[in-house]
């Protein structure tokens, strides 16, 4: 699965309130492409919502 597809899935999970699953996918996206800024943005947003 491509980084873009994983990012879309992570964003959907985040919007659905499944933050732990979303965070795990954001980490996968970053492993695939460490220069994908939107993955860091989504990860940070999910981590803030988790608190």
C-alpha distance matrix in Angstrom:
0.0 3.8 6.7 8.3 6.4 6.8 10.2 11.1 10.6 12.6 15.2 15.7 16.3 18.6 20.5 20.9 22.5 20.0 20.2 19.5 16.1 15.3 16.7 14.5 11.3 13.1 13.9 10.4 9.8 13.2 12.5 9.9 12.3 15.6 17.1 15.1 18.2 16.9 14.9 18.4 20.1 18.1 18.5 22.2 22.7 21.3 23.5 26.5 26.1 25.8 29.4
3.8 0.0 3.8 5.4 5.3 6.3 8.6 10.1 10.8 12.3 14.3 15.6 16.7 18.4 20.2 21.3 22.8 20.7 20.5 20.2 17.1 15.5 16.5 15.0 11.5 12.2 13.2 10.1 8.2 11.3 11.3 8.1 9.5 13.1 13.9 11.9 15.1 14.1 12.6 16.1 17.8 16.4 17.1 20.6 21.3 20.5 22.7 25.5 25.5 25.6 29.0
6.7 3.8 0.0 3.8 5.5 5.1 6.1 8.7 9.9 10.3 12.1 14.2 15.2 16.2 18.3 19.8 20.9 19.0 18.2 18.1 15.5 13.3 13.9 12.9 9.4 9.1 10.4 7.9 5.0 8.0 9.0 6.3 6.8 10.0 10.8 8.4 11.5 10.5 8.9 12.4 14.2 13.0 13.7 17.0 17.9 17.4 19.4 22.2 22.5 22.8 26.0
8.3 5.4 3.8 0.0 3.8 5.4 5.0 6.3 8.7 9.8 10.5 12.4 14.3 15.2 16.6 18.5 20.1 18.8 18.3 18.9 16.3 13.7 14.9 14.7 11.0 10.5 12.8 10.9 7.8 10.7 12.4 10.0 9.6 12.5 12.3 9.1 11.5 9.7 9.2 13.0 13.8 12.5 14.2 17.3 17.5 17.3 19.9 22.1 22.1 22.9 26.3
6.4 5.3 5.5 3.8 0.0 3.8 5.4 5.1 6.3 8.7 9.9 10.8 12.5 14.3 15.6 16.7 18.6 17.1 17.3 17.8 14.6 12.6 14.6 14.0 10.2 10.9 13.4 11.1 9.0 12.6 13.8 11.5 12.3 15.2 15.6 12.5 14.7 12.4 11.4 15.2 15.9 13.7 15.2 18.6 18.4 17.5 20.3 22.8 22.2 22.7 26.3
6.8 6.3 5.1 5.4 3.8 0.0 3.8 5.4 5.0 6.1 8.6 9.8 10.5 12.2 14.2 15.2 16.5 14.5 14.3 14.4 11.3 9.4 11.1 10.2 6.4 7.5 9.8 7.7 6.3 10.0 11.3 9.9 11.1 13.5 14.6 11.6 13.7 11.5 9.4 13.0 14.1 11.6 12.4 16.0 16.1 14.8 17.3 20.0 19.6 19.7 23.2
10.2 8.6 6.1 5.0 5.4 3.8 0.0 3.8 5.4 5.0 6.1 8.6 9.8 10.4 12.3 14.1 15.3 14.0 13.3 14.2 11.8 8.8 10.3 10.7 7.2 6.5 9.7 8.9 6.5 9.5 11.9 10.9 10.9 12.6 13.0 9.5 10.8 8.1 6.6 10.2 10.7 8.4 9.9 13.3 13.1 12.5 15.2 17.5 17.3 18.0 21.4
11.1 10.1 8.7 6.3 5.1 5.4 3.8 0.0 3.8 5.5 5.1 6.2 8.7 9.9 10.7 12.4 14.4 13.6 13.8 15.3 12.6 9.9 12.4 13.0 9.6 9.7 13.1 12.2 10.1 13.3 15.6 14.3 14.3 16.3 16.4 12.7 13.6 10.4 9.8 13.3 12.9 10.2 12.4 15.5 14.4 13.7 17.0 18.9 17.9 18.9 22.5
10.6 10.8 9.9 8.7 6.3 5.0 5.4 3.8 0.0 3.8 5.4 5.1 6.2 8.6 10.0 10.5 12.5 10.9 11.7 12.7 9.6 7.6 10.7 10.8 7.7 9.2 12.3 11.3 10.4 13.8 15.5 14.7 15.6 17.5 18.3 14.9 16.0 12.9 11.3 14.5 14.5 11.2 12.5 15.9 14.9 13.2 16.3 18.6 17.2 17.6 21.3
12.6 12.3 10.3 9.8 8.7 6.1 5.0 5.5 3.8 0.0 3.8 5.4 5.1 6.1 8.6 9.8 10.6 9.0 8.7 9.8 7.4 4.4 7.2 8.2 5.5 6.2 9.7 9.7 9.1 11.8 14.0 14.0 14.6 15.7 16.8 13.5 14.0 11.0 8.8 11.5 11.6 8.0 8.9 12.2 11.4 9.5 12.5 15.0 13.9 14.2 17.8
15.2 14.3 12.1 10.5 9.9 8.6 6.1 5.1 5.4 3.8 0.0 3.8 5.5 5.1 6.2 8.6 10.0 9.8 9.5 11.9 10.2 6.8 9.5 11.4 9.1 8.7 12.4 12.9 11.5 13.8 16.6 16.5 16.4 17.2 17.5 13.9 13.6 10.0 9.2 11.7 10.5 7.0 9.3 11.9 10.1 9.1 12.7 14.2 12.9 14.1 17.6
15.7 15.6 14.2 12.4 10.8 9.8 8.6 6.2 5.1 5.4 3.8 0.0 3.8 5.4 5.2 6.2 8.8 8.7 9.9 12.4 10.2 7.9 11.4 12.9 10.7 11.4 15.0 15.1 14.1 16.9 19.3 18.9 19.3 20.5 21.0 17.3 17.3 13.7 12.9 15.4 14.2 10.7 12.6 15.1 13.0 11.4 15.0 16.4 14.3 15.3 18.9
16.3 16.7 15.2 14.3 12.5 10.5 9.8 8.7 6.2 5.1 5.5 3.8 0.0 3.8 5.4 5.0 6.3 5.1 6.7 8.8 6.8 5.3 9.0 10.4 9.2 10.5 13.6 14.0 14.0 16.5 18.6 18.9 19.7 20.6 21.6 18.3 18.3 15.0 13.3 15.4 14.6 10.8 11.6 14.2 12.4 9.8 13.0 14.8 12.5 12.7 16.5
18.6 18.4 16.2 15.2 14.3 12.2 10.4 9.9 8.6 6.1 5.1 5.4 3.8 0.0 3.8 5.3 5.2 5.5 5.2 8.5 8.0 5.4 8.1 10.8 10.1 10.1 13.3 14.6 14.3 16.2 18.7 19.4 19.7 20.0 20.7 17.5 16.7 13.4 12.0 13.3 12.0 8.3 9.3 11.2 8.8 6.5 10.0 11.3 9.0 9.9 13.5
20.5 20.2 18.3 16.6 15.6 14.2 12.3 10.7 10.0 8.6 6.2 5.2 5.4 3.8 0.0 3.8 5.4 7.6 8.4 11.9 11.3 9.1 11.9 14.5 13.4 13.4 16.9 18.0 17.2 19.2 22.0 22.3 22.3 22.8 23.1 19.6 18.6 15.0 14.5 15.9 13.9 10.6 12.4 13.8 10.7 9.2 12.8 13.2 10.5 12.1 15.4
20.9 21.3 19.8 18.5 16.7 15.2 14.1 12.4 10.5 9.8 8.6 6.2 5.0 5.3 3.8 0.0 3.8 5.6 8.1 11.1 10.3 9.4 12.6 14.6 13.9 14.9 18.0 18.8 18.7 21.0 23.3 23.7 24.3 24.9 25.7 22.3 21.7 18.2 17.1 18.6 17.1 13.5 14.6 16.3 13.5 11.2 14.4 15.2 12.0 12.6 16.0
22.5 22.8 20.9 20.1 18.6 16.5 15.3 14.4 12.5 10.6 10.0 8.8 6.3 5.2 5.4 3.8 0.0 3.8 5.5 8.8 9.2 8.7 11.0 13.4 13.7 14.4 17.1 18.5 18.9 20.6 22.9 23.9 24.5 24.6 25.6 22.5 21.6 18.5 17.0 17.9 16.5 13.0 13.3 14.5 11.9 9.1 11.7 12.4 9.0 9.1 12.4
20.0 20.7 19.0 18.8 17.1 14.5 14.0 13.6 10.9 9.0 9.8 8.7 5.1 5.5 7.6 5.6 3.8 0.0 3.8 5.8 5.7 6.2 8.8 10.4 11.0 12.4 14.6 15.8 16.7 18.7 20.4 21.6 22.6 22.9 24.4 21.5 21.2 18.2 16.1 17.2 16.6 13.0 12.5 14.5 12.8 9.3 11.5 13.3 10.6 9.6 13.2
20.2 20.5 18.2 18.3 17.3 14.3 13.3 13.8 11.7 8.7 9.5 9.9 6.7 5.2 8.4 8.1 5.5 3.8 0.0 3.8 5.4 4.9 6.0 8.6 9.8 10.3 12.3 14.2 15.1 16.4 18.4 20.0 20.8 20.5 22.0 19.4 18.7 16.2 13.8 14.3 13.9 10.5 9.4 11.1 9.8 6.0 7.8 10.0 7.9 6.6 10.4
19.5 20.2 18.1 18.9 17.8 14.4 14.2 15.3 12.7 9.8 11.9 12.4 8.8 8.5 11.9 11.1 8.8 5.8 3.8 0.0 3.8 5.5 5.2 6.3 8.8 10.0 10.9 12.7 14.5 15.6 16.9 18.9 20.2 19.9 22.1 19.8 19.7 17.6 14.6 15.0 15.5 12.4 10.3 12.4 12.2 8.4 8.9 11.9 10.6 8.2 11.5
16.1 17.1 15.5 16.3 14.6 11.3 11.8 12.6 9.6 7.4 10.2 10.2 6.8 8.0 11.3 10.3 9.2 5.7 5.4 3.8 0.0 3.8 5.5 5.2 6.4 8.8 10.1 10.8 12.6 14.5 15.6 16.9 18.6 19.0 21.2 18.7 19.1 16.8 13.8 15.1 15.8 12.3 10.9 13.8 13.5 10.0 11.4 14.5 13.1 11.4 15.0
15.3 15.5 13.3 13.7 12.6 9.4 8.8 9.9 7.6 4.4 6.8 7.9 5.3 5.4 9.1 9.4 8.7 6.2 4.9 5.5 3.8 0.0 3.8 5.4 5.1 6.2 8.7 9.9 10.6 12.4 14.3 15.4 16.4 16.7 18.4 15.6 15.7 13.2 10.4 11.9 12.2 8.7 7.8 11.0 10.4 7.3 9.6 12.5 11.4 10.7 14.4
16.7 16.5 13.9 14.9 14.6 11.1 10.3 12.4 10.7 7.2 9.5 11.4 9.0 8.1 11.9 12.6 11.0 8.8 6.0 5.2 5.5 3.8 0.0 3.8 5.4 5.1 6.3 8.8 9.9 10.7 12.5 14.5 15.3 14.9 16.9 14.7 14.6 12.8 9.6 10.0 11.1 8.3 5.8 8.8 9.5 6.5 7.4 10.9 10.9 9.6 12.9
14.5 15.0 12.9 14.7 14.0 10.2 10.7 13.0 10.8 8.2 11.4 12.9 10.4 10.8 14.5 14.6 13.4 10.4 8.6 6.3 5.2 5.4 3.8 0.0 3.8 5.5 5.2 6.5 8.9 10.1 10.8 12.7 14.5 14.5 17.1 15.3 16.1 14.6 11.0 12.0 13.9 11.2 8.9 12.1 13.2 10.3 10.9 14.6 14.5 12.8 16.0
11.3 11.5 9.4 11.0 10.2 6.4 7.2 9.6 7.7 5.5 9.1 10.7 9.2 10.1 13.4 13.9 13.7 11.0 9.8 8.8 6.4 5.1 5.4 3.8 0.0 3.8 5.3 4.9 6.3 8.7 9.7 10.6 12.3 13.1 15.3 13.0 14.2 12.5 9.0 11.2 12.8 10.1 8.9 12.6 13.3 11.0 12.6 15.9 15.7 14.9 18.3
13.1 12.2 9.1 10.5 10.9 7.5 6.5 9.7 9.2 6.2 8.7 11.4 10.5 10.1 13.4 14.9 14.4 12.4 10.3 10.0 8.8 6.2 5.1 5.5 3.8 0.0 3.8 5.4 5.1 6.3 8.7 9.9 10.5 10.6 12.4 10.0 10.7 9.2 5.6 7.3 9.3 7.1 5.7 9.4 10.7 9.2 10.6 13.8 14.3 14.0 17.1
13.9 13.2 10.4 12.8 13.4 9.8 9.7 13.1 12.3 9.7 12.4 15.0 13.6 13.3 16.9 18.0 17.1 14.6 12.3 10.9 10.1 8.7 6.3 5.2 5.3 3.8 0.0 3.8 5.4 5.1 6.3 8.8 9.9 9.4 12.2 11.0 12.1 11.7 7.9 8.6 11.5 10.1 7.6 10.8 13.0 11.5 11.7 15.2 16.2 15.3 18.0
10.4 10.1 7.9 10.9 11.1 7.7 8.9 12.2 11.3 9.7 12.9 15.1 14.0 14.6 18.0 18.8 18.5 15.8 14.2 12.7 10.8 9.9 8.8 6.5 4.9 5.4 3.8 0.0 3.8 5.4 5.0 6.3 8.6 9.6 12.5 11.2 13.3 12.8 9.2 11.0 13.9 12.3 10.7 14.2 15.9 14.3 15.1 18.6 19.2 18.3 21.3
9.8 8.2 5.0 7.8 9.0 6.3 6.5 10.1 10.4 9.1 11.5 14.1 14.0 14.3 17.2 18.7 18.9 16.7 15.1 14.5 12.6 10.6 9.9 8.9 6.3 5.1 5.4 3.8 0.0 3.8 5.4 5.1 6.1 7.6 9.7 7.7 10.1 9.6 6.4 9.1 11.7 10.5 9.9 13.3 14.9 14.1 15.4 18.5 19.2 19.1 22.1
13.2 11.3 8.0 10.7 12.6 10.0 9.5 13.3 13.8 11.8 13.8 16.9 16.5 16.2 19.2 21.0 20.6 18.7 16.4 15.6 14.5 12.4 10.7 10.1 8.7 6.3 5.1 5.4 3.8 0.0 3.8 5.4 5.0 4.5 7.4 6.7 8.8 9.5 6.4 7.5 10.9 10.8 9.5 12.3 14.7 14.4 14.9 17.9 19.3 19.1 21.7
12.5 11.3 9.0 12.4 13.8 11.3 11.9 15.6 15.5 14.0 16.6 19.3 18.6 18.7 22.0 23.3 22.9 20.4 18.4 16.9 15.6 14.3 12.5 10.8 9.7 8.7 6.3 5.0 5.4 3.8 0.0 3.8 5.6 5.9 9.5 9.7 12.3 13.2 10.1 11.2 14.7 14.3 12.7 15.5 18.0 17.3 17.5 20.8 22.1 21.4 24.0
9.9 8.1 6.3 10.0 11.5 9.9 10.9 14.3 14.7 14.0 16.5 18.9 18.9 19.4 22.3 23.7 23.9 21.6 20.0 18.9 16.9 15.4 14.5 12.7 10.6 9.9 8.8 6.3 5.1 5.4 3.8 0.0 3.8 6.5 9.1 8.9 12.3 13.0 10.5 12.5 15.6 15.2 14.4 17.5 19.6 19.0 19.8 23.0 24.0 23.7 26.5
12.3 9.5 6.8 9.6 12.3 11.1 10.9 14.3 15.6 14.6 16.4 19.3 19.7 19.7 22.3 24.3 24.5 22.6 20.8 20.2 18.6 16.4 15.3 14.5 12.3 10.5 9.9 8.6 6.1 5.0 5.6 3.8 0.0 3.8 5.4 5.7 9.2 10.7 9.0 10.7 13.7 14.1 13.8 16.3 18.5 18.7 19.6 22.3 23.7 23.8 26.4
15.6 13.1 10.0 12.5 15.2 13.5 12.6 16.3 17.5 15.7 17.2 20.5 20.6 20.0 22.8 24.9 24.6 22.9 20.5 19.9 19.0 16.7 14.9 14.5 13.1 10.6 9.4 9.6 7.6 4.5 5.9 6.5 3.8 0.0 3.8 5.6 8.0 10.4 8.6 8.9 12.3 13.4 12.5 14.4 17.2 17.7 17.9 20.5 22.4 22.6 24.7
17.1 13.9 10.8 12.3 15.6 14.6 13.0 16.4 18.3 16.8 17.5 21.0 21.6 20.7 23.1 25.7 25.6 24.4 22.0 22.1 21.2 18.4 16.9 17.1 15.3 12.4 12.2 12.5 9.7 7.4 9.5 9.1 5.4 3.8 0.0 3.8 5.8 8.9 8.7 8.9 11.6 13.4 13.5 14.9 17.3 18.5 19.1 21.1 23.1 23.9 25.9
15.1 11.9 8.4 9.1 12.5 11.6 9.5 12.7 14.9 13.5 13.9 17.3 18.3 17.5 19.6 22.3 22.5 21.5 19.4 19.8 18.7 15.6 14.7 15.3 13.0 10.0 11.0 11.2 7.7 6.7 9.7 8.9 5.7 5.6 3.8 0.0 3.8 5.6 5.6 7.2 9.2 10.5 11.3 13.1 14.9 16.0 17.3 19.2 20.7 21.8 24.2
18.2 15.1 11.5 11.5 14.7 13.7 10.8 13.6 16.0 14.0 13.6 17.3 18.3 16.7 18.6 21.7 21.6 21.2 18.7 19.7 19.1 15.7 14.6 16.1 14.2 10.7 12.1 13.3 10.1 8.8 12.3 12.3 9.2 8.0 5.8 3.8 0.0 3.8 5.4 5.3 6.4 8.8 9.9 10.8 12.5 14.4 15.5 16.9 18.7 20.1 22.2
16.9 14.1 10.5 9.7 12.4 11.5 8.1 10.4 12.9 11.0 10.0 13.7 15.0 13.4 15.0 18.2 18.5 18.2 16.2 17.6 16.8 13.2 12.8 14.6 12.5 9.2 11.7 12.8 9.6 9.5 13.2 13.0 10.7 10.4 8.9 5.6 3.8 0.0 3.8 5.4 4.9 6.0 8.4 9.8 10.4 12.1 14.1 15.3 16.4 18.1 20.6
14.9 12.6 8.9 9.2 11.4 9.4 6.6 9.8 11.3 8.8 9.2 12.9 13.3 12.0 14.5 17.1 17.0 16.1 13.8 14.6 13.8 10.4 9.6 11.0 9.0 5.6 7.9 9.2 6.4 6.4 10.1 10.5 9.0 8.6 8.7 5.6 5.4 3.8 0.0 3.8 5.4 5.2 6.0 8.5 9.8 10.5 12.1 14.2 15.3 16.3 18.9
18.4 16.1 12.4 13.0 15.2 13.0 10.2 13.3 14.5 11.5 11.7 15.4 15.4 13.3 15.9 18.6 17.9 17.2 14.3 15.0 15.1 11.9 10.0 12.0 11.2 7.3 8.6 11.0 9.1 7.5 11.2 12.5 10.7 8.9 8.9 7.2 5.3 5.4 3.8 0.0 3.8 5.5 5.0 6.0 8.5 9.8 10.4 12.2 14.2 15.2 17.2
20.1 17.8 14.2 13.8 15.9 14.1 10.7 12.9 14.5 11.6 10.5 14.2 14.6 12.0 13.9 17.1 16.5 16.6 13.9 15.5 15.8 12.2 11.1 13.9 12.8 9.3 11.5 13.9 11.7 10.9 14.7 15.6 13.7 12.3 11.6 9.2 6.4 4.9 5.4 3.8 0.0 3.8 5.5 5.3 6.2 8.6 10.0 10.8 12.4 14.3 16.3
18.1 16.4 13.0 12.5 13.7 11.6 8.4 10.2 11.2 8.0 7.0 10.7 10.8 8.3 10.6 13.5 13.0 13.0 10.5 12.4 12.3 8.7 8.3 11.2 10.1 7.1 10.1 12.3 10.5 10.8 14.3 15.2 14.1 13.4 13.4 10.5 8.8 6.0 5.2 5.5 3.8 0.0 3.8 5.5 5.1 6.1 8.6 9.9 10.6 12.2 14.8
18.5 17.1 13.7 14.2 15.2 12.4 9.9 12.4 12.5 8.9 9.3 12.6 11.6 9.3 12.4 14.6 13.3 12.5 9.4 10.3 10.9 7.8 5.8 8.9 8.9 5.7 7.6 10.7 9.9 9.5 12.7 14.4 13.8 12.5 13.5 11.3 9.9 8.4 6.0 5.0 5.5 3.8 0.0 3.8 5.4 5.2 6.1 8.7 10.0 10.5 13.0
22.2 20.6 17.0 17.3 18.6 16.0 13.3 15.5 15.9 12.2 11.9 15.1 14.2 11.2 13.8 16.3 14.5 14.5 11.1 12.4 13.8 11.0 8.8 12.1 12.6 9.4 10.8 14.2 13.3 12.3 15.5 17.5 16.3 14.4 14.9 13.1 10.8 9.8 8.5 6.0 5.3 5.5 3.8 0.0 3.8 5.5 5.1 6.2 8.7 9.9 11.4
22.7 21.3 17.9 17.5 18.4 16.1 13.1 14.4 14.9 11.4 10.1 13.0 12.4 8.8 10.7 13.5 11.9 12.8 9.8 12.2 13.5 10.4 9.5 13.2 13.3 10.7 13.0 15.9 14.9 14.7 18.0 19.6 18.5 17.2 17.3 14.9 12.5 10.4 9.8 8.5 6.2 5.1 5.4 3.8 0.0 3.8 5.5 5.2 6.3 8.7 10.6
21.3 20.5 17.4 17.3 17.5 14.8 12.5 13.7 13.2 9.5 9.1 11.4 9.8 6.5 9.2 11.2 9.1 9.3 6.0 8.4 10.0 7.3 6.5 10.3 11.0 9.2 11.5 14.3 14.1 14.4 17.3 19.0 18.7 17.7 18.5 16.0 14.4 12.1 10.5 9.8 8.6 6.1 5.2 5.5 3.8 0.0 3.8 5.4 5.1 6.1 9.1
23.5 22.7 19.4 19.9 20.3 17.3 15.2 17.0 16.3 12.5 12.7 15.0 13.0 10.0 12.8 14.4 11.7 11.5 7.8 8.9 11.4 9.6 7.4 10.9 12.6 10.6 11.7 15.1 15.4 14.9 17.5 19.8 19.6 17.9 19.1 17.3 15.5 14.1 12.1 10.4 10.0 8.6 6.1 5.1 5.5 3.8 0.0 3.8 5.5 5.1 6.9
26.5 25.5 22.2 22.1 22.8 20.0 17.5 18.9 18.6 15.0 14.2 16.4 14.8 11.3 13.2 15.2 12.4 13.3 10.0 11.9 14.5 12.5 10.9 14.6 15.9 13.8 15.2 18.6 18.5 17.9 20.8 23.0 22.3 20.5 21.1 19.2 16.9 15.3 14.2 12.2 10.8 9.9 8.7 6.2 5.2 5.4 3.8 0.0 3.8 5.4 5.8
26.1 25.5 22.5 22.1 22.2 19.6 17.3 17.9 17.2 13.9 12.9 14.3 12.5 9.0 10.5 12.0 9.0 10.6 7.9 10.6 13.1 11.4 10.9 14.5 15.7 14.3 16.2 19.2 19.2 19.3 22.1 24.0 23.7 22.4 23.1 20.7 18.7 16.4 15.3 14.2 12.4 10.6 10.0 8.7 6.3 5.1 5.5 3.8 0.0 3.8 5.5
25.8 25.6 22.8 22.9 22.7 19.7 18.0 18.9 17.6 14.2 14.1 15.3 12.7 9.9 12.1 12.6 9.1 9.6 6.6 8.2 11.4 10.7 9.6 12.8 14.9 14.0 15.3 18.3 19.1 19.1 21.4 23.7 23.8 22.6 23.9 21.8 20.1 18.1 16.3 15.2 14.3 12.2 10.5 9.9 8.7 6.1 5.1 5.4 3.8 0.0 3.8
29.4 29.0 26.0 26.3 26.3 23.2 21.4 22.5 21.3 17.8 17.6 18.9 16.5 13.5 15.4 16.0 12.4 13.2 10.4 11.5 15.0 14.4 12.9 16.0 18.3 17.1 18.0 21.3 22.1 21.7 24.0 26.5 26.4 24.7 25.9 24.2 22.2 20.6 18.9 17.2 16.3 14.8 13.0 11.4 10.6 9.1 6.9 5.8 5.5 3.8 0.0
